[in-house]
Amino acid sequence: MDDDASIRAIFFSECEEQIAALDLGLRKFSEKDFDAETINSVFRAVHSIKGGAGIFGFEAVVEFAHVFESVLELVRGGDLEIDDRIVTVLYAAMDALSDLVYRAENTVQNDAVLHFPVTDELRALATSVEPVETADDFVFEPVALDFAAFDEPSSDETEQSGQEPPKTSWIITFSPRKSFYDRGNDASHILAALRTLGDYSVRLDSTKLPDLGTLDPHDGWLSWSIILDTTATEAALWDVFDWVSEDASITITAQSAAPVPLAVQTPQPLPHKIETARPEAPTQPTPRLSPTIRVDLARVDGLINLVGELVIGQAALKDSLQKLGSTDTAAIRDSIDTLGRLTRDLQDGVMNVRAQPIQTVFQRLDRLVRETAASLGKDVRLVIHGSETEVDRSIIEQLSEPLTHMLRNSLDHGIETPQQRQAADKDPCGTIHISACHRSGRVVIEIRDDGAGINRAKVRQIAEAKHLIEKDASLSDIELDALIFLPGFSTTDHVTDLSGRGVGMDVVKRAITALGGRVSVTSRAHRGTHFIISLPLTLAVLEGMAISVAGHVLIVPMTSIIETLRPAAHALSQVLDRRTVLSLRGTYVPVLDIGVLLNFRAHETDPTQSVAIIVEMEDGTRVGLFADSIINNMQVVIKSIEQNYRKVAGISAATIMGDGKVALILDLEALCRMSLARSTIHSLDTLAGNA
């Protein structure tokens, strides 16, 4: 990648961040929870995009951002009050700006005639505020000048006037880095801005300049020391460096020396005030440095893959050493155990690098709720908790669609109209709560509304009519509620833009399951519906229990395991369809022989000689898995079996063990479906034989 392409990539990456900041600020506008800093942050986001686009010649972006910026300037000055109509226009403007940036990034033609409907609305807002004064308000009256009044006052007169606030002498050091110039900045603009604040002198430090043969003209070799006597505050000085603070080393300190006499401080043109000299040893505090760095995601993913290979290599070394069985290797074993702990800490640290707050997904949902509720004629507010919860980036990227479907379901099916809520003695404005937190090594997302809840009678009627369940089937409330996740299921009588086609909640379940997660729903009539999504922290590493089945090593996800036990003969029995169940503290748990389901063996083994692993399914039901033995618990690196081989029924992924062999990671939901299918086939064969 050449230098120009690299700088462009940085610009578009920053545009993405600025639009995210713009979105966050507009959400605060819509919630009426903003202050002056929020308004400034929104203005800065648009201004930054406009400035960068100007450097690269993206005229359409600059033109539109200028109109956008004009409206925000009125908001910032208090001339335009923020209300729901203004927020709607600003959201539309954000979409248009994002589209223009996308077109610029993907070299789509951005003609000057490209027009968004929101442009006229922005221009109308920009011209809707009457100016404080117009040309007609001015009346010209000649004024006689007394040039004697311009004579320099004496020091006594200056002290007695009391009109000029006291000045402070500031020492400023300004050392731009290479990135400062890469972004098209000019140090002379910074110096000129400081000059407007008071009387100053500048000294240039060029001692770092290398020989001409080794000089890189794009690097930052020069620095400046400025002495500024001004009435401005320290905050005002930092504002001068606001746009370049991450691309330069800057210090600002006050000195107690008396101000230089005014006659000496008479401003001169900038080139005549700059002197080349070697500054004395710096006494200023350490410059402010940016607490973050920008790293390409591909590099982080590559580092994660390397750490995964390191984990596998450490496990292989440990396995080889154990096979030696010599007491002389005790010291080496201790060293390998220490290496294992350090490797695991390194792996956790690298995974944390790719972790991002879930706020990037949550902040998009407020607008979805507001606009969808408006289209449905409902009044709904969204309350967000735990947006700082961190999740692996690979999971965040795939969360947007299922969360969108779930919120639309709550808005369309759950929350009633204001009239219906008033008739039910409820607040006319419905509320949806969405929260995220870390719990038991997983990320738990909850969506709760205070709507009408699930109409179970209607759900049963529709499920029976569509032959999704047998008539008069005995189903618990939890099982009835879970029917909404079936493909083709919908309780809407008419097809609309939002629902009615039976597509939505089944998409949610498939997406969450593909992420290694679980989704469940509970409901109370007239009180609301509660969805719970449980997700792994990452898709790269899994905490699992290694078990042995018919000579094969399998991995069971630890987050699904409830307990393990050696079943007694009196606790085992068979039901009519010849399925084995285990009596466990007053309840019956169906048990599956993994070896038979995966065709590792033809017949079931003696259950009393096996280990029963009790796991919990997505719907909360419990199932027992028969294994020959438990090997140990371990953290494994997940490898896609579908990408490297093909899809295997009952298997979700694979990993590489310490001895170099491949171990399969079980898909518990798929195993249960396989068991149910086998049981159904067996029952049909039995009926055919009896006939």
GIDADA-V684733 format. One line per field, one symbol per residue. ss: DSSP state (A for helix, B for strand, O for the rest). phi: phi as a letter, one per 20 degrees, with the letter a starting at -180 (. if undefined). psi: psi as a letter, one per 40 degrees, with the letter a starting at -180 (. if undefined). A space follows every 10 residues. Layout:
# GIDADA-V684733
ss: ???
phi: ???
psi: ???
This chain:
# GIDADA-V684733
ss: OOAAAAAAAA AAAAAAAAAA AAAAAAAAAA OOOOOAAAAA AAAAAAAAAA AAAAAAOOAA AAAAAAAAAA AAAAAAOOOO OOOAAAAAAA AAAAAAAAAA AAAAAOOOOO OOOOOOAAAA AAAAAAOOOO OOOOAAAOOO OOOOOOAAAA OOOOAAAAAA AOOOOOOBBB BBBBBBOAAA AAOOOOAAAA AAAAAOOBBB BBBBBOOOOO OAAAOOOOOO OOBBBBBBBB OOOAAAAAAA OOOOAAABBB BBBBBOOOOO OOOOOOOOOA AAABBBOOOO OOOOOOOOOO OOOOOOAAAA AAAAAAAAAA AAAAAAAAAA AAAAOOAAAA AAAAAAAAAA AAAAAAAAAA AAAABBBOAA AAAAAAAAAA AAAAAAOOOB BBBBBOOOOB BBAAAAOOAA AAAAAAAAAA AAAAOOOAAA AAAOOOOOOB BBBBBBBBBO OBBBBBBBBO OOOOOAAAAA AAAAAOOOOO OOOOOOAAAA AAAAAOOOOO OOOOOOOOOO OOOOAAAAAA AAAAOOOBBB BBBBOOOBBB BBBBBBOOOO BBBBBBBBBO OBBBBBBAAA BBBBBOOOAA ABBBOOOOOB BBBBOOBBBB BBBAAAAOOO OOOOOOAAAO BBBBBBOOOO OBBBBBBOBB BBBBBBBOBO AAAAOOOOOO BBBBBBOOOO OBBBBBOAAA AAAAAAAAAA AAAAAAAAAA O
phi: .fffffffff ffffffffff ffffffffgf elcbcfffff ffffffffff fffffemeff fffffffgff ffffffenec eecfffffff ffffffffff fffffdlegd ffegcdgfff ffffffdfef ffccfffece cfcfedfffe fffffffffe fmeeffeded dcdccfegff fgenecffff ffffffereb ccceddfefe fgfdfdfeee ddbcdcdcdb efefffffff egecfedbec cccedeffgf ggffegfcgg feeecebeff gfdfffffdf fccdcfffff ffffffffff ffffffffff ffffmeffeg ffffffffgf ffffffffff fffefcffgf effefffgff fffffemddc ddddcmfefe cggffgfdeg ffffffffff fedefefgff fffemdfgef cddcbbbebl mcdddccccd eeneefffff gffffelecf fmfecfffff ffffeffneb eefcfcfdbo dmdrfffgff ffffemdccc bcbcgmdpcc dcddcffbed ccecdecdcl ndecddgffe eeacbdfeff edbdefemee cdfclncddf ccefgffemf becfefffed dedecdefen fdcddecfad eaebedefcf effecafcfn ceabbdefen eedeefdfff ffffffffff ffffffffff f
psi: hidddddddd dddddddddd dddddddddd efgiaddddd dddddddddd dddddefgdd dddddddddd ddddddeeeh hhaddddddd dddddddddd dddddffhhg idehhidedd ddddddeehh idiideehhh hihhhgedee ihiiddddde dedhiiihhi hhhhgiiddd ddeeihdddd dddddeeahi iihhhfeeha iddehheeih eiiihhhhhi eiiddddddd edeedeeihh ihiiieiiii idddehiiid deehihihii hheiihihih eiihhhdddd dddddddddd dddddddddd ddddfieeed dddddddddd dddddddddd dddeiiiedd ddeedddddd dddddefihh ihhhifeehh ihdddddedd dddddddddd dddchiiddd dddefihdhi hhhhiiihhf eihhhhhhif aeihgddddd dddddefdii ifhhhidddd dedeeihehh ehdihaddae eehcdddddd ddddefaihi hiihhedaih ihhhiidied ihhihhihhf eihihhhdee hdiiihiide ehiiadefhh ihhhfeihhi iihddddefd idiiihdeei hhhhihidee iiihhhidih ciiihihhhh dddecihhhe hdaiihidee ihhhhigddd dddddddddd dddddddddd .
